[in-house]
Amino acid sequence: MKKLLFTTLLALIVTGCEKESNADSGGVTLGTFTGDLNINSQSSLDAAIADGTYINAIGGNLVVSTGGSTGLTVGDVEYISSQINSVGGDVTINTPDGSLNLSELSSVGGNYSIQGSDANDDKLLTVDGDITLNYEGDYSMPNLTSAGGIIITPIGSSTASKKAKGMVINLSLPVLAFCGSFGVARAAAGAGVAGVAASPAIDFTSFIDNPIGLIDLGPGILIEELVAPYATEIILKNPEPLTKLNILAPLAKKVELATKAVSGKVDIQTSTATDSTVSAPDLATVEGDVAITCGSADLNNLTVIQGNCAVTATAISANNITSVTGNLSISSDDVSMPTLETVGGNVTVTGTNSETTADIVDFANLSNVGGETEIEADDVNLNTGQPHNSGGNG
C-alpha cells in the first residue's frame, strides 16, 4: 500500500512575520513581514531570525541600527538584511560600523535613509519616497531608475566620524530617469545643516571634508546651475531644454552635457589643461551669450548663438554653427567653424596661453561680419570681404 504524503501550508505569525512555505534550496523558509521590522539590539535580532527564517519582503517599515550601544555589527544583521528584496514602507539604516548588506533590495515603497556608512544596495531600482544619504563614502546607485526625491548631506554636517576626511568621493546616479527633486544640504558654520540647495541649482562647496570627484546624474535630474569646486568629471544626462546653463568646476577635466537647447546664457568654466574637454554633442541652439573656458570644446551640433560668444580653449570644434548674432571672441590654437557664415559684431581670434597666434583657424564660409575682423593665426581659411589682420598667411 502506498503511503501518501501530504504537505500543508502553514501561516506562521512571528512578531508580525507571516512565513510562507516556499522553502529555498537550503531548507530555510522564505518569509514576509507584514508589519514593521526594527533591529537595534541582540534581542530584536534574535526575534527576527527565530525559527531560522529568511525574510525577503517587509510590508511595513525597516529600521536597522548597529554599532555603539546596540551591541550589533553589520555582520550580525547580514543574515536578515542580505535577503530582503522589497520594503513596503520606510527604510531607515544607521550603521556607523560598516556597510550594510542590502544586496537583494530592489524596491522601497516609502522613504529611504542611509546614515553612518554606505549600504550595499546596487540592485535598488525604485524608491517611491525621498532618499536621504549621509555617510562616509560614495553616493552610488548604479541601477536606480526612479525616486520621489534625493537629498545628500556633506559629512561635515553629520554625526559620522571624520576618519575618512579628505577622501574624494563619487556621486553616481547614471540611469535615474525620474526624480521629483534633488538637493544638497548645506553645512552650517557649526554643527547641523543650514539649508538645502535644490535642483536646478546645486552647490557642492559644502563638501570640503569629502570632496565630490565624479558627478554622474541621469536624465531625471535637471541641472541649470552647478558649483562643483572639487569635481574632476561631470556628466549631466538630462536632455531637456534649459533656461540657462552655468557650471563652475575649475578642476573638471571632463564635462559631458546632454541638453539640446538653452534659452538663456551658457557659462562653463572648467580646467584649462590640454587634456580636459567640454562636450555638448546635442546642443543645437543658445538664445543668449556663450562663455566657455576649458581645454577643448566639442560643440559640433550647435547651429546658432543668439548673443556674444567668448571661448578660451586649446581647441574648439563647432562644425555646424552658422551664425553668432553678437561678437565672436576666441582664444585658441585650433578653431574649426567651417560652416559659420554670419557674425553680427566683431570677430577676434588669438592663440591660447603664452601663444600670441593660433595655429589654424577654419572660417571657410564666413562671409558676413557686422564689425571688425582681427585674426592672429599661422594658417587661416577665411572667406570674407571684411578687413582682417593675420599673424600668419591669412
C-alpha positions in Angstrom: 0.0 0.0 0.0 1.4 3.3 -1.0 1.9 5.9 1.7 0.6 9.2 0.6 2.5 12.2 1.9 0.6 15.5 2.2 2.2 18.9 2.8 0.3 21.6 4.4 1.0 25.3 4.1 1.1 26.9 7.5 0.7 30.5 8.1 3.0 31.3 11.0 2.9 34.6 12.7 6.1 35.5 14.5 6.3 39.1 15.8 4.4 40.3 12.8 6.1 37.9 10.4 3.9 35.8 8.0 6.1 32.9 6.9 5.4 31.3 3.6 6.4 27.7 3.0 8.2 28.0 -0.3 11.5 27.0 1.1 14.8 27.8 -0.6 17.3 25.2 -1.6 19.0 25.4 1.8 15.8 24.4 3.6 15.3 27.8 5.1 11.8 29.3 4.8 11.4 32.5 2.9 9.2 34.9 4.9 7.3 38.1 4.6 7.0 40.5 7.4 3.5 42.1 7.3 4.4 44.7 9.9 7.5 46.8 10.9 10.9 45.2 11.5 13.1 47.1 13.9 16.6 45.6 14.6 18.6 47.6 17.1 19.6 45.1 19.7 20.6 41.4 20.1 17.1 40.5 21.4 15.4 42.2 18.4 17.7 40.4 16.0 17.1 37.1 17.7 13.4 37.6 17.4 13.7 38.4 13.7 15.6 35.2 12.9 13.5 33.0 15.2 12.9 29.6 13.6 15.7 30.1 11.1 13.6 32.4 8.9 14.9 34.3 6.0 12.8 37.5 5.4 12.6 38.5 1.7 9.8 41.1 1.9 8.6 43.6 4.6 5.1 45.0 4.4 5.8 47.9 6.9 9.0 49.8 7.8 12.5 48.5 8.2 14.8 50.1 10.8 18.4 48.8 11.3 20.9 50.3 13.8 24.3 48.8 14.6 27.4 49.9 16.4 27.7 51.7 19.7 25.2 50.7 22.4 23.3 48.3 20.2 25.9 45.6 20.6 25.4 44.7 17.0 27.6 44.7 13.9 26.5 44.8 10.2 27.8 41.3 10.0 25.4 40.2 12.7 22.5 41.6 10.7 23.5 40.3 7.3 21.6 37.0 7.8 18.4 39.1 7.6 19.4 42.1 5.5 21.0 40.3 2.6 17.7 38.5 1.6 15.3 41.5 1.7 14.1 42.4 -1.8 11.3 44.8 -1.1 10.0 47.0 1.7 6.5 48.5 1.6 7.2 51.3 4.0 10.3 53.4 5.0 13.8 52.1 5.3 16.0 53.7 7.9 19.6 52.5 8.2 22.2 53.8 10.7 25.4 51.7 10.6 28.5 53.7 11.6 30.5 50.4 11.9 30.3 49.4 8.2 28.3 48.9 5.0 25.0 47.0 5.5 24.3 44.2 3.0 21.1 45.1 1.2 22.3 43.3 -2.0 18.9 42.0 -3.0 16.8 45.1 -2.2 15.1 46.4 -5.4 12.1 48.5 -4.2 11.1 50.7 -1.3 7.5 52.0 -1.0 8.4 54.8 1.4 11.4 56.9 2.3 15.0 55.5 2.2 17.5 56.9 4.6 21.2 55.7 4.9 23.4 57.1 7.6 26.7 56.3 9.2 28.1 54.2 6.3 27.1 53.3 2.7 24.9 50.3 2.0 25.4 47.6 -0.5 22.3 48.4 -2.5 23.4 48.2 -6.1 20.2 46.4 -7.2 17.9 49.1 -5.9 15.6 50.2 -8.7 12.8 52.4 -7.2 12.1 54.4 -4.1 8.6 55.9 -4.0 9.6 58.4 -1.3 12.7 60.5 -0.6 16.2 59.2 -0.5 18.5 60.8 2.2 22.2 59.9 2.1 24.5 60.9 4.9 27.7 58.9 5.4 31.3 58.4 4.5 31.9 57.1 1.0 30.5 57.2 -2.5 26.9 58.1 -3.2 26.4 55.5 -5.9 23.2 53.8 -7.0 24.0 52.3 -10.4 20.6 50.9 -11.2 18.2 53.4 -9.5 15.6 54.5 -12.1 13.0 56.3 -10.0 12.9 58.3 -6.7 10.5 60.7 -5.2 13.4 62.9 -4.2 17.1 62.8 -3.2 19.0 64.8 -0.6 22.7 64.2 0.1 24.5 65.7 3.1 28.2 66.7 3.4 29.9 64.7 6.1 30.9 67.9 7.9 27.3 68.4 9.0 26.7 64.8 10.1 27.4 62.9 13.3 29.7 60.5 11.4 33.3 60.3 12.3 36.0 62.1 10.4 38.2 59.1 9.8 37.7 59.5 6.0 38.2 63.2 5.9 39.8 64.3 2.7 38.7 61.2 0.7 37.4 62.1 -2.7 34.0 60.5 -3.3 31.7 60.0 -6.2 28.1 60.9 -6.9 26.8 58.4 -9.4 23.1 58.1 -10.4 23.7 57.2 -14.0 20.3 55.8 -15.1 17.9 57.8 -12.8 15.1 58.6 -15.2 12.6 60.2 -12.7 13.4 62.3 -9.6 10.8 64.6 -8.1 13.6 66.8 -6.5 17.3 66.7 -6.0 19.0 68.6 -3.2 22.4 69.1 -1.5 22.3 70.0 2.2 24.5 73.0 3.1 26.7 72.6 6.1 26.2 75.3 8.8 29.1 77.2 10.3 28.9 74.8 13.4 27.1 71.5 13.6 23.9 70.9 11.7 22.6 71.8 8.3 21.9 75.4 7.2 19.5 74.5 4.3 19.3 72.7 1.1 20.4 73.7 -2.4 17.8 72.1 -4.6 17.8 71.5 -8.3 18.1 73.1 -10.8 20.7 75.0 -8.8 23.3 72.7 -7.0 26.3 73.8 -5.0 28.8 71.2 -3.7 31.0 73.7 -1.9 30.0 72.3 1.5 31.7 69.0 0.6 35.1 70.2 1.8 35.8 67.3 4.1 34.8 64.7 1.4 35.0 66.4 -2.0 32.8 65.1 -4.8 35.1 64.0 -7.6 32.6 62.4 -10.0 29.2 63.8 -10.7 27.1 61.4 -12.9 23.4 62.3 -13.0 20.8 60.5 -15.0 18.1 62.1 -17.2 15.7 62.5 -14.3 17.7 65.3 -12.7 17.6 68.7 -14.3 20.6 71.0 -13.5 20.9 74.6 -14.7 23.4 75.8 -12.2 26.3 73.7 -10.8 29.1 74.8 -8.5 31.5 71.8 -8.1 34.9 73.1 -6.9 36.4 69.7 -6.4 34.8 67.7 -9.3 37.1 66.3 -11.9 34.4 64.7 -14.0 30.8 65.9 -14.6 28.2 64.0 -16.7 24.7 65.5 -16.9 22.3 63.3 -18.9 19.1 65.4 -18.9 18.3 66.3 -22.5 15.5 68.8 -21.7 15.8 72.5 -22.8 17.3 74.7 -20.1 16.6 78.4 -19.3 20.3 78.8 -18.6 23.4 76.7 -18.0 26.1 77.7 -15.5 28.9 75.4 -14.5 31.8 76.4 -12.3 34.2 73.4 -11.9 37.8 74.6 -12.1 39.3 71.1 -11.6 37.0 69.3 -14.1 38.8 67.6 -16.9 35.6 66.0 -18.4 32.2 67.6 -18.8 29.5 65.9 -20.8 26.2 67.6 -21.3 23.0 66.1 -23.0 20.8 69.2 -23.2 19.6 70.2 -26.6 18.8 73.9 -26.2 19.4 76.7 -23.8 17.1 79.8 -23.9 19.5 81.9 -21.8 23.2 82.3 -21.1 25.7 79.4 -21.2 28.7 79.9 -18.8 31.0 77.0 -18.3 34.3 77.3 -16.5 36.5 74.2 -16.1 40.1 73.1 -16.1 42.2 74.6 -18.9 44.5 71.6 -19.1 45.1 70.4 -22.6 43.5 67.0 -21.9 40.3 68.5 -20.4 37.1 68.5 -22.5 33.7 70.1 -22.6 31.3 68.1 -24.8 27.7 69.0 -25.6 27.0 66.9 -28.7 23.3 67.5 -28.9 23.2 71.2 -28.1 21.7 72.9 -31.1 20.8 76.5 -30.1 21.7 79.0 -27.5 19.4 82.1 -27.1 21.9 84.1 -25.1 25.6 84.6 -24.6 28.1 81.8 -24.5 31.2 81.9 -22.3 33.4 78.8 -22.1 36.8 78.2 -20.6 38.2 74.7 -20.9 40.9 72.5 -22.5 38.9 71.6 -25.7 35.3 72.2 -26.6 33.1 69.9 -28.7 30.0 71.9 -29.9 29.5 70.1 -33.2 25.7 70.2 -33.2 25.5 73.9 -32.3 24.0 75.9 -35.2 23.0 79.3 -33.7 24.2 81.6 -30.9 21.8 84.5 -30.3 24.3 86.6 -28.4 28.0 87.0 -27.8 30.4 84.1 -27.9 33.6 84.0 -25.9 35.7 80.8 -25.8 39.1 80.1 -24.3 40.3 76.6 -25.2 43.2 74.8 -26.7 40.8 73.7 -29.4 37.2 74.4 -30.3 35.1 72.4 -32.8 31.7 73.8 -33.9 31.4 72.3 -37.3 27.7 73.1 -37.8 27.4 76.6 -36.5 26.1 79.1 -39.0 25.6 82.4 -37.1 26.6 84.4 -34.0 24.4 87.5 -33.5 26.9 89.3 -31.3 30.7 89.4 -31.0 32.8 86.3 -31.5 36.0 86.2 -29.4 38.1 83.1 -29.4 41.5 82.4 -27.7 42.5 79.0 -29.1 45.2 77.2 -31.0 42.8 75.3 -33.2 39.5 76.8 -34.4 37.1 74.7 -36.5 33.9 76.6 -37.6 33.8 75.8 -41.4 30.1 76.4 -41.7 30.0 79.8 -39.9 28.5 82.4 -42.3 27.4 85.4 -40.2 28.7 87.3 -37.1 26.7 90.3 -36.2 29.6 92.0 -34.3 33.3 91.8 -34.2 35.4 88.7 -34.8 38.6 88.3 -32.7 40.8 85.3 -32.7 44.2 84.8 -30.9 46.2 81.9 -29.6 45.9 80.5 -26.0 48.2 80.9 -23.0 51.5 82.4 -23.9 50.9 81.9 -27.6 50.1 85.1 -29.5 48.7 83.4 -32.6 46.5 80.5 -33.2 47.9 77.5 -35.2 44.9 77.1 -37.5 41.5 78.8 -38.0 38.9 77.5 -40.3 36.2 80.1 -41.2 35.8 78.8 -44.7 32.2 80.1 -45.2 32.4 83.3 -43.1 31.0 86.0 -45.5 29.1 88.5 -43.3 30.7 90.2 -40.4 29.0 93.2 -38.9 32.0 94.6 -37.1 35.8 94.3 -37.4 37.7 91.1 -38.0 41.0 90.5 -36.3 42.6 87.1 -36.6 46.1 86.2 -35.3 46.9 82.8 -36.8 49.5 80.9 -38.7 47.0 79.3 -41.0 43.7 80.9 -41.8 40.9 79.6 -44.1 38.8 82.7 -44.4 36.1 83.7 -46.9 35.1 87.3 -46.0 35.2 90.7 -47.6 35.9 92.2 -44.2 39.3 93.6 -43.4 41.3 91.4 -41.1 44.8 91.0 -39.5 46.6 87.7 -39.5 49.8 86.7 -37.8 50.3 84.0 -40.4 49.4 83.6 -44.1 45.8 84.9 -43.8 
